[in-house]
């Protein structure tokens, strides 16, 4: 059947990516959206989109009936679920096929088999694929789980049978927290995946995560498109992925690939899928199957030259694979970094807000679902973009990725950009001396701000740009108009302190400094005085719009710079730098008196309330548990006292900074 109209039952970058290939194949893409996404990039790019419901995914993207109705309303021939949401839901797949449309994925039976980790593990055993030692079948009784853990010995991994996407895994390392860990694992399994069942598996402390991309035509023909290494993970979620898996013997990787194909052949696999393994030394173990397209599929496309979405469409139309295993070969090396709106300083908690600045580098593949001016909401995964580099070898690919990350600029939300840059440059990662929990042991080092070689130079340049570059929103500000500034003085005399303009600059790390910029002199020269009274003389001249020539003595530098949305953004040899400038009077503040209010650290949903009105609490007690995006967070007290004015209930959506309770002092 030839597909003419394709409904994309997803959002963000994957919806944009699927739509581009669909158009290239002569297929009309149709989007869907929630109220929170009514002006999202995927809606704007696709051009036609059907409303599903309110912002929360449970009221929109996860509503099977609403998605089916949307597809019927536009006469869609097929539905592509992307990844996440309904992509692995067998009931959705059945509903699509019952409506006479093509489901772009495996059969409902395959989804049931691989969507449950217990049955997926059983399928691997049947196919003679090595599995991780552990208990057989799912467990839901806390006492039986505790007994099994004690029998196996610690450490043990508790895995929700319906888990996926890095969620639903809890590592138990201490007997003292065993009951708490079991309760948390069962609660998350039920609330997130609809089942309390968990698997118990031996924890492999220093394993690499290697996954194999497979494709099947649904008629018994299955091939693998080589492997990806996804070892760099934090909280079981992938951070940087690459293909092929560098540093492992090709004979071992070929054997893993053959096992992945054999597993797919046992169920006449249809469409795209990923078979995941843990590799420890010369041994490997089946982990799970993701029966859908993966976030990291671009690195496989880069080394094979295939368009996986186009291949997916071909399979769905019944045209088969169009090639055999022998036709495939690896070309070069590819790496992908996931740029997220998250705050490394707050244990990588999701960061929401408007992207007042979003500037991404040229010369590489970028898959993104947002543009400058868009909003990162608390409802969905906070990915900003995927940066994908393809090079002749791994060393070159990592170097290019590091440089690209240096030239990413994002304002309005916190990001993991500097963290990714540190990983790309890490010598242990360069030699693949890493494992799936390697990041956890080095998180403090990896999140340290990168040191600039000439920070004083770039601060001085930013201060000059502040006084020399007109603002976009007004021409009536004498602080920012170069012509009115020339010769302008704050006081009498020629001293820089008297004749210059003071500028407060705050960098992306939140460090502020007050500088004084003297009036422009012949040759476009400025004198900039730091807080320590160190003087620097720079010549600054705009040679074309946004292109500046900086001269310091015999050194000449060309930089791209712009002032917008209240920031100075400079593209320098040391990367893209952002400064927040203001006249000092704009910063009026002081030490605020500490209060005893308990506020939400993020925007999210309250899943547990642990205190009642009038209850005595100690410092550090958990008042409530909230879920924000893919993170469960305990909100604790900062002081002992009596809980009062509890303003939220289980299931409530709260904003970042919203006061949810107060802790009153004990009466003396």
CORLINLIN-V381607 format. One line per field, one symbol per residue. ss: DSSP state (a for helix, b for strand, c for the rest). phi: phi as a letter, one per 40 degrees, with the letter a starting at -180 (. if undefined). Layout:
ss: ???
phi: ???
//
This chain:
ss: ccccbbbbcccaaaaaaaaaaaaacccbbbbbbbaaacccaaaaaaccbbbbbcccaaaccccaaaaaaaaaaccccbbbcccccccccaaaaaaaaacccbbccccaaaaaaaacaaaaaaaaaaccccbccbccccbccaaaaaaaaaaacccbbbbbccccccccbbbbccaaaaaaaaaaaaaaaaaaaccccbbbbbcccccbbbbbbbbbbccccbbbbbbbbbbbbbccbbbbbbbccccccaaaaaaaaaaaaaaaaacccbbbbbbbbbbbccbbbbbbbbccccccaaaaaaaacccaaaaaaaaaccccccccaaacccccbbbbbbbbcbbaaaccbbccbbccbbbcccccbbbbccccccbbccccccbbbbbbbbbccaaaaaaaaaaaaaccbbbcccccaaaaaaaaacaaaaccccccccaaaaaaaaccccccccaaaaaaaaaaaaaacccccccccccccaaaaccccccccccaaaacbbbbbbbccccbbbbbbcccbcccbbbbbcccccbbbbbbbbbbccbbbbbbccbbbbbbbbbbccbbbbbbccbbbbbbbbcaaaccccccccccbbbccccbbbbbbccccccbbccccbbbbbbbccbbbbbbccccbbbbccccccccbbccccbbbbbbcccc
phi: .ccbbbcbcaagcccccccccdcccgbccbbbacccbcbcdcccccgbabcbicdddcbacccdcccccccccbgccabbcgbgfccbccccdccccccgbccciccdcccccccbcccccccccccgcdbcdiccgcbbcdccccccccccgccbbcbccbciggcgbbcbbbccbdccccccccccccccbgaccbcbbccccbbcbbbbcbabcgbgcbbbbgbbbbccbbfgbcbbbaacccgbdcccccccccccccccccbfdbgcabbbbbbbgbbabcbabbcacbdccdcccccbgccccccccccccgcgcgabdcccacbgbbbbbccbcabdcbfgcdbbicccbabbccgacbbabbbdgcbccccbdcccabbbbbacacdccccccdccccbcbbbhacbcdccccccccccccdcfcbacbccdcbccccbcdccccbcccccccccccccbbccccabbbccbcccccdgcbcacgbcdcccbbcbcbbcccgcbabbbbcccbdgfcbbbbcccgcbbbbbbbccadgbbbbbbgccbbbbcaabafgbbbbcbcchcbbbbcacdccbbaaccccbbcbbccacabcbabbbbdgccbbcgcccabbbbfbbbbccbccacibcafcbbbdgccbccgccbabbccccc
//
